Amino acid sequence: MSLPGGASIPRFDPSRLDDQAYLSEADPSGVLRSVASSAAQVRTAYRAAVEAGAARVSAQGRPRALVVAGVGAAGIAGDVLDAVCGPGTPVPVVAVRGYRLPGWIGAADLVMVLSFTGRGDEALAAGAEAVRRGCSLLAVGPADTPLSALAAQAGAPFVPVETVAGQPRATMWGLAVPLLVAASALGLTDAGEAVFESAAERLEDIAHRCRPASDSFINPGKTLAMELADGVPVIWGSSPLAAVAAHRLAAQLAEHAGWPALWGELPEAAHDQAGVLDGPLAARDIFEDFGDDESSGPRARLRLFLLRDSDEHAQVTERRQASLRLAQDRGVPASEIASEGVHPFERLASLVCLGDFAAAYLALGYGLDPAPMSVITELRARISQ
């Protein structure tokens, strides 16, 4: 099938994933290398947070609330903080993905401002408002930026992060780890050096298994990419932690492969999104793959992905299993992906890293450069005008 102007719709070719020369040439920005460096990013971010004094936020005692201001990868970093602290934390974690802080936020609260560029207008607006209201402040972003200047003016801790040019989501660990260091100092989680080292070792193991030289039939990242290419993904997490990984995967698919995905958290997703299993994208035509008329192009079909966490609620386990049976009864293919590790941060990192590899491989399987798409750059440029 051709697009207007004669361009053809790209098709997924799984053989590309085992072509080492192609993988190297088609990824000029080094997205796969960036994902493979996740362990190093965690270690570097931990050292930076300690050296910058992120733990100083505990000097005035425990705040009423932790407010995380940021969008994109910064916003998901706030979700990481919330998920790792868990539902038993005595201090609520509030995400602000916009320009304004809620009216109740004041001097009793700690506002954590994150920005991949250090120049994001949403983060700067929220940070400036936090300073005006007398809130405690922690800022995370690149050095020598308006965000670092704001933190210096407020006398607040600032954690510098190493960014990957043009790849904001590759900086998520650099943004998330300092928040956990601060939360640990406040007694809200036990994410210390041993936890980050354990997670880094887990990330190294996943990077080894998902390396480009590993063949598709034993490479979990390539296998997941091929499953994602099989249909429109519906990604459900079985816990708040797994839901963060589901959100991250959906965002990575959009940014790296231009691939749409629906994500949610059980049990709510089973209420709000289960209807898609009976919708027009769920049914498969057994003769579709044998037809020779491609004038209408490939037909979109659903595929269900269940991200499992060892800490899922017993009733959520029942919902997950029932959802899997419902999908199978309707001929909707489904995949289950289990987290690895013991500590919540390690389990979350295992799901995120596998999804990051899969999103990059999906783009490469379609013959696309997995670097962030030009439309994203164009949107940012238009906003800054």
C-alpha positions, 0 to 999 in steps of 0.5 A: 500500500502507498501513501500520498506522494508515493511513499509506502507504508513500512512493514515489520521485518523480524529478520532485521533484528538479527542483522548486526550491520543493519542494527548498527547503521539504523540506530545512528543516535545510539538508542540501543546503547543508551538503554544498555547503559541503564545500569551506569545511569542508575549508579551515576545518578545515585552518586550525583544525588549523594554528592549534591546533598539531596538528603538535605531535604530532611533537615526540616523534618518530614514534609506534609506532602511530596510534590513532583513537578515535571512532564514526560520522562520527568513526570514518569520519574515522579510516578516511580517515586510514588510506586517505590514508596508504596501505598503505606507511605505516611506522606502522599506523593502528588504529581503536577504535570502542568504549570500550576501547583494545587492551591493547598500546597504551601510551606509545609510541603516539599516540591521536587522540580524535574526537567530534562533540559533544565529549561522546561517552561512547565517545570520552571513555572511550578518551581518559581511558584513553589519558591513564592509560596515558601515550599521546600525545594529540590531540583533535578536537571542539567547544570548551568540552566535556568532550573539550576539558577532557580535552585541556587536563588532559593538555596535549595539542593540541585542534583545535576544529571547527565542528559542524552542529546535528543533523548529525554526519556533516556534520562529517566533514571537520572531524574528518578534516582535523586528523588528516591535518595531524598525520600530515603533520607525522609524515611519514606523508603529504604532505597539506599546504595545496596538497593541501587547496586542490586537494581544496576546488576539486574539492569546489566543482566537484562542488557546482556540478554537483550543485546543486539548480538543475541538472536531473536529466539532467545532475546526477550527484548526482540521477542517482545518487539515482535509481539508488539508488532503483532497488533495494537498493544493494550498494556495492563499493570497488575500493581501501581509499580507495574502500571508505571512500567506500562505507562513508560512502555506506551510512551516509549512506543510512541516516541521511538516507533510512532506506535499507539498503545493503550495502558492502564492498571488493574483492577480499574483497567478491567472495568474501563478498557475490557470492552476493547476485547469485544470491539472491532479491533479484537476479532481476527480474520483467519483468511486475512494473512492469505489474501493477496489484496493489500490495497487496504493495508494491514488491519489493526488488531489488539494484543493484550500485555499483562505486566505482572508484579510479585506484590499484586493484590490477591484479588488483582491476581484473579482479575489478571487471570480472568482477563487473560482467559477472556482474551484467549476466548476471543482469539486475542493474543496475550502475553504475560511479563513478570517483574524480576527482583525483590526490592520495588525499585529493582522490580520496576527497573526490570520491567522498564528496561525490557520495555525500553529495549522492545520499543527500540527494536520495534522501531528498527524492525519497521526500518525506522530510526528509534531516535525521537521522531521529528514531529516531537522536535517540531512541536517543541519548536512551535511551543517555544516560538 
